[in-house]
Amino acid sequence: MAPNLDPYNREITYLRVSVTDRCNLQCVYCMPIQDLKLLDHSNILSYEEILEVIRMGVDLGVRKVRLTGGEPLLRSNFVNFVESVNRIPKIEDMSLTTNGVLLQDMAEPLFEAGLRRINVSLDTLDPLKYRKITRRDSFDAVWKGLQVAEAVGFSPIKVNVVAIRGLNDDELRQFAHLSMQRPFHVRFIEYMPIGQNSNWGPEKHISSDEIRSKLETLGSLHKIPHAIHDGPAERYRFESAAGEIGFISAMSHHFCPSCNRLRLTADGRLRPCLFADDEVDIKSTLRNGGGQEDLKEVFQEAIARKPRRHHAEILVRGQSARPMSTIGG
């Protein structure tokens, strides 16, 4: 059996890497106001340790790496780290998820370091609503960051929109228009029950089917076939649009049968499933003198513990107590 096959014959080729739990926003669905416990610096993996885990993953078949946070651009020397990841042989796809607040100053250095694909989290196009969602006045900085990233040459630029009923569901068509006017891939993500204090509730959930039906009043959506390193989004395009529309339906149409990923948290845990707090400690092996074979065993243990499917449902909170900011977006 291939070393990166899980018990359900899924090939694990994708590693999402959180480099920090810090963030310069405090989004209502991601980072709680109360009882937020940030990691002590000594508990966060060093860049050297993260690179060792990535290299081990690549040896076992990982070909796609996404860098996340918290907000990854907050961590010092991040551009140099990106350059180091880019030099690892056999990585075929490297990308970044950011909230975009610091992007206008960092887009060009990141591009020069070898990064080509970015996802920017932006849940509203209204500056006042942005403040309500993020508890910060940073909309203008994010919008400028998107423009700079486009000018520098990033492609694709994906705009991640968590759709929440009663909060931003009145902007769905406006975001769709954005994909017509700019070469952005606007991706609508179903609101997920991650973390005990995420403010999630079933009454706030909007299914991808409902979102799509609202968007189809603007015109026909044409299906785009999956590419080799695509994530779970179902991709569409309006006629003559500059960009794309994507739907990520983790709740209403879960994509567990094709899940090909592990997550590495900033504190050195390999997480087989986003929705469950079952994790495998790889930091202890790194810091207690474990060799390559020891690391390989830990990595393969995480693969072996991937569940068949998640158990978060629209009417049930699920099994994840960790807030999203400590897991990695």
C-alpha positions as CSV (number, residue, x, y, z in Angstrom):
1,M,0.0,0.0,0.0
2,A,1.2,3.5,-0.8
3,P,2.6,5.3,2.3
4,N,0.1,8.2,1.9
5,L,-3.1,6.2,1.6
6,D,-5.5,6.4,4.4
7,P,-7.8,3.5,5.6
8,Y,-10.4,4.5,3.0
9,N,-8.0,4.5,0.1
10,R,-7.7,8.3,-0.2
11,E,-4.3,9.5,-1.3
12,I,-3.1,12.3,1.0
13,T,-1.3,14.8,-1.2
14,Y,-2.2,18.2,0.5
15,L,-0.8,19.7,3.7
16,R,-2.3,22.9,5.1
17,V,0.3,24.6,7.4
18,S,-0.6,27.2,10.1
19,V,2.5,29.3,11.0
20,T,0.9,31.3,13.8
21,D,-2.3,31.6,15.9
22,R,-2.0,35.4,15.9
23,C,-4.3,37.6,13.8
24,N,-4.8,41.3,13.3
25,L,-8.6,40.8,12.9
26,Q,-11.1,39.3,15.2
27,C,-13.8,37.9,13.0
28,V,-17.0,36.9,14.7
29,Y,-16.9,33.3,13.4
30,C,-13.2,32.7,13.9
31,M,-11.7,34.3,16.9
32,P,-13.7,34.6,20.2
33,I,-13.5,37.8,22.2
34,Q,-13.6,35.9,25.5
35,D,-11.4,33.1,26.7
36,L,-8.9,33.5,23.8
37,K,-5.6,31.9,24.8
38,L,-2.8,32.7,22.5
39,L,0.1,30.3,22.3
40,D,3.4,31.1,24.1
41,H,6.1,31.7,21.5
42,S,8.0,28.6,22.8
43,N,5.0,26.4,21.9
44,I,4.9,27.5,18.3
45,L,6.9,25.5,15.7
46,S,10.0,27.3,14.4
47,Y,10.3,27.7,10.6
48,E,13.0,25.1,10.6
49,E,10.7,22.6,12.3
50,I,7.8,23.4,9.9
51,L,10.1,22.9,7.0
52,E,11.2,19.5,8.4
53,V,7.6,18.4,8.6
54,I,6.8,19.6,5.1
55,R,9.8,17.8,3.7
56,M,8.7,14.6,5.4
57,G,5.2,15.1,4.0
58,V,6.7,15.5,0.5
59,D,8.7,12.3,0.9
60,L,5.4,10.6,1.6
61,G,3.6,12.0,-1.4
62,V,2.4,15.5,-0.4
63,R,2.5,17.7,-3.5
64,K,0.4,20.7,-2.5
65,V,1.1,23.1,0.5
66,R,-1.1,25.9,1.7
67,L,0.3,28.4,4.2
68,T,-2.2,29.8,6.7
69,G,-2.6,31.3,10.2
70,G,-4.1,33.0,12.2
71,E,-2.8,35.6,9.8
72,P,0.5,34.3,8.3
73,L,1.7,37.7,7.1
74,L,2.1,38.8,10.8
75,R,4.9,36.4,11.4
76,S,8.4,37.9,11.1
77,N,10.6,36.7,8.2
78,F,7.6,35.1,6.5
79,V,8.8,36.0,3.0
80,N,12.1,34.1,3.6
81,F,10.1,31.2,4.8
82,V,8.0,31.2,1.7
83,E,11.1,31.2,-0.4
84,S,12.4,28.1,1.6
85,V,9.1,26.3,1.0
86,N,9.3,27.1,-2.7
87,R,12.7,25.5,-3.0
88,I,11.5,22.1,-1.7
89,P,11.6,19.7,-4.6
90,K,8.4,17.9,-5.7
91,I,6.0,20.6,-4.3
92,E,3.8,21.3,-7.3
93,D,1.5,23.8,-5.8
94,M,2.1,26.4,-3.0
95,S,-0.5,28.9,-2.0
96,L,-1.4,31.3,0.8
97,T,-4.5,32.2,2.7
98,T,-4.5,35.7,4.2
99,N,-6.9,38.3,5.4
100,G,-5.2,40.8,3.1
101,V,-4.7,43.6,5.6
102,L,-0.9,43.6,5.0
103,L,-1.0,42.5,1.4
104,Q,-0.4,45.8,-0.3
105,D,3.1,46.0,1.2
106,M,3.9,42.3,1.0
107,A,2.4,41.2,-2.4
108,E,5.5,42.0,-4.4
109,P,8.1,40.4,-2.0
110,L,5.9,37.3,-1.8
111,F,5.7,37.1,-5.6
112,E,9.5,37.4,-5.8
113,A,9.8,34.6,-3.2
114,G,8.0,32.3,-5.6
115,L,4.4,32.5,-4.4
116,R,1.8,32.7,-7.3
117,R,-1.6,31.8,-5.7
118,I,-3.4,33.6,-2.9
119,N,-6.7,33.3,-1.2
120,V,-8.0,36.5,0.5
121,S,-10.7,36.3,3.1
122,L,-13.3,39.0,2.5
123,D,-16.9,38.5,3.7
124,T,-18.3,41.9,2.7
125,L,-17.8,44.7,0.3
126,D,-19.3,47.2,2.7
127,P,-16.7,49.0,5.0
128,L,-19.2,49.4,7.8
129,K,-20.2,45.8,7.7
130,Y,-16.6,44.8,7.5
131,R,-16.0,46.5,10.8
132,K,-18.9,44.6,12.3
133,I,-17.6,41.2,11.1
134,T,-13.9,41.7,11.8
135,R,-14.1,44.3,14.6
136,R,-11.5,46.3,12.8
137,D,-11.4,49.2,10.3
138,S,-9.2,47.6,7.6
139,F,-11.5,47.3,4.6
140,D,-9.6,49.9,2.5
141,A,-6.3,48.1,3.2
142,V,-7.6,44.8,2.1
143,W,-9.1,46.3,-1.1
144,K,-5.8,48.0,-1.9
145,G,-4.0,44.7,-1.2
146,L,-6.2,42.9,-3.8
147,Q,-5.5,45.5,-6.4
148,V,-1.7,45.4,-5.7
149,A,-1.8,41.6,-5.9
150,E,-3.5,41.7,-9.2
151,A,-1.0,44.2,-10.6
152,V,2.0,42.2,-9.4
153,G,0.7,39.1,-11.3
154,F,-0.9,36.7,-8.8
155,S,-3.2,34.3,-10.5
156,P,-5.6,33.1,-9.5
157,I,-6.6,35.5,-6.7
158,K,-9.4,33.8,-4.8
159,V,-11.7,35.8,-2.6
160,N,-13.2,33.6,0.2
161,V,-16.6,34.6,1.4
162,V,-18.2,32.9,4.4
163,A,-21.9,33.2,3.7
164,I,-23.9,34.0,6.9
165,R,-27.6,34.5,6.9
166,G,-28.6,37.9,8.3
167,L,-25.1,39.2,8.0
168,N,-23.9,39.2,4.4
169,D,-26.5,37.2,2.4
170,D,-27.7,40.5,0.9
171,E,-24.3,40.9,-0.9
172,L,-24.2,37.5,-2.7
173,R,-25.1,39.0,-6.1
174,Q,-22.6,41.9,-5.5
175,F,-19.8,39.4,-5.0
176,A,-21.0,37.6,-8.1
177,H,-20.7,40.8,-10.1
178,L,-17.1,41.2,-8.8
179,S,-16.3,37.9,-10.5
180,M,-17.7,39.3,-13.8
181,Q,-15.7,42.6,-13.6
182,R,-12.3,41.4,-12.1
183,P,-10.3,38.2,-12.7
184,F,-11.1,37.1,-9.1
185,H,-12.3,33.6,-8.2
186,V,-15.1,34.4,-5.7
187,R,-15.7,31.3,-3.5
188,F,-18.8,31.1,-1.3
189,I,-18.1,29.0,1.8
190,E,-20.8,27.5,3.9
191,Y,-20.7,28.7,7.5
192,M,-19.2,25.8,9.6
193,P,-19.5,25.0,13.3
194,I,-15.8,25.3,14.2
195,G,-15.0,26.2,17.8
196,Q,-17.2,26.5,20.9
197,N,-17.4,30.3,20.7
198,S,-17.9,30.7,16.9
199,N,-21.4,32.2,17.1
200,W,-22.5,29.5,14.8
201,G,-26.1,28.5,14.7
202,P,-28.2,26.5,12.2
203,E,-30.4,29.6,11.5
204,K,-27.3,31.3,10.1
205,H,-26.5,28.6,7.6
206,I,-27.0,29.2,3.9
207,S,-26.5,26.2,1.7
208,S,-24.5,26.4,-1.5
209,D,-27.7,25.3,-3.4
210,E,-29.5,28.4,-2.1
211,I,-26.6,30.7,-2.9
212,R,-26.4,29.3,-6.4
213,S,-30.1,29.8,-7.0
214,K,-29.8,33.4,-6.0
215,L,-26.9,33.9,-8.4
216,E,-28.5,32.3,-11.3
217,T,-30.9,35.2,-11.5
218,L,-27.9,37.1,-12.9
219,G,-27.3,34.7,-15.7
220,S,-26.3,31.1,-16.5
221,L,-23.5,29.6,-14.6
222,H,-21.2,27.3,-16.7
223,K,-19.5,24.4,-15.0
224,I,-15.6,24.4,-15.1
225,P,-14.0,21.0,-14.9
226,H,-11.7,20.3,-11.9
227,A,-8.0,20.7,-12.4
228,I,-5.4,18.5,-10.8
229,H,-4.7,20.6,-7.7
230,D,-8.2,22.0,-7.2
231,G,-9.6,22.0,-3.7
232,P,-13.2,21.0,-2.9
233,A,-14.8,24.0,-4.6
234,E,-17.3,23.4,-7.4
235,R,-16.2,25.9,-10.1
236,Y,-18.5,27.9,-12.4
237,R,-18.2,31.0,-14.6
238,F,-20.8,33.5,-15.9
239,E,-20.7,34.0,-19.6
240,S,-17.8,36.4,-20.6
241,A,-16.9,36.9,-16.9
242,A,-13.3,37.8,-16.1
243,G,-13.3,35.6,-13.0
244,E,-15.0,32.5,-11.6
245,I,-17.5,31.5,-8.9
246,G,-16.9,28.6,-6.5
247,F,-19.0,26.8,-4.0
248,I,-17.5,25.0,-0.9
249,S,-20.3,22.9,0.5
250,A,-18.8,21.3,3.6
251,M,-22.1,21.1,5.4
252,S,-24.8,20.5,2.8
253,H,-22.8,18.3,0.4
254,H,-19.7,17.2,2.3
255,F,-16.7,16.2,0.2
256,C,-15.2,13.7,2.6
257,P,-14.9,10.9,0.1
258,S,-12.3,12.9,-1.8
259,C,-10.6,14.6,1.1
260,N,-6.8,14.5,0.5
261,R,-5.5,16.7,3.3
262,L,-3.9,16.9,6.7
263,R,-3.5,20.1,8.7
264,L,-0.4,21.1,10.7
265,T,-1.3,23.5,13.5
266,A,1.1,26.2,14.7
267,D,1.7,24.3,17.9
268,G,2.8,21.2,16.1
269,R,-0.2,18.9,15.8
270,L,-1.2,17.0,12.7
271,R,-5.0,17.2,12.4
272,P,-6.6,14.6,10.2
273,C,-10.0,16.3,10.0
274,L,-11.0,19.9,10.4
275,F,-14.2,19.1,12.2
276,A,-12.8,16.8,15.0
277,D,-10.2,17.5,17.7
278,D,-8.4,14.2,17.2
279,E,-4.8,15.3,16.6
280,V,-1.3,13.7,16.5
281,D,1.6,15.4,18.3
282,I,4.5,15.8,16.0
283,K,6.2,18.6,17.9
284,S,7.4,16.2,20.7
285,T,9.1,14.0,18.1
286,L,10.7,17.0,16.5
287,R,12.0,18.4,19.9
288,N,13.0,15.1,21.5
289,G,15.6,14.0,18.9
290,G,13.3,11.9,16.7
291,G,14.9,11.0,13.4
292,Q,13.3,10.7,9.9
293,E,11.8,7.3,10.5
294,D,10.2,8.6,13.8
295,L,8.7,11.6,12.0
296,K,7.5,9.4,9.2
297,E,5.7,7.1,11.7
298,V,3.9,10.1,13.3
299,F,2.9,11.5,9.9
300,Q,1.6,8.1,8.8
301,E,-0.3,7.7,12.1
302,A,-2.1,11.0,11.3
303,I,-3.0,9.6,7.9
304,A,-4.2,6.3,9.4
305,R,-6.5,8.3,11.8
306,K,-8.4,10.2,9.1
307,P,-12.1,9.4,9.6
308,R,-14.3,8.2,6.8
309,R,-16.3,11.5,7.1
310,H,-16.9,14.4,9.5
311,H,-19.9,14.4,11.8
312,A,-20.8,18.1,11.8
313,E,-24.3,18.6,10.7
314,I,-26.4,21.7,10.0
315,L,-28.4,21.0,13.2
316,V,-25.4,19.8,15.3
317,R,-22.3,21.8,16.4
318,G,-19.8,19.0,15.8
319,Q,-16.7,17.8,17.6
320,S,-14.3,20.8,17.2
321,A,-13.7,22.8,20.4
322,R,-10.6,24.6,18.9
323,P,-11.4,28.0,17.4
324,M,-10.6,28.3,13.7
325,S,-7.7,30.7,14.3
326,T,-5.8,28.0,16.2
327,I,-6.4,25.3,13.5
328,G,-5.5,27.2,10.4
329,G,-7.9,28.5,7.7
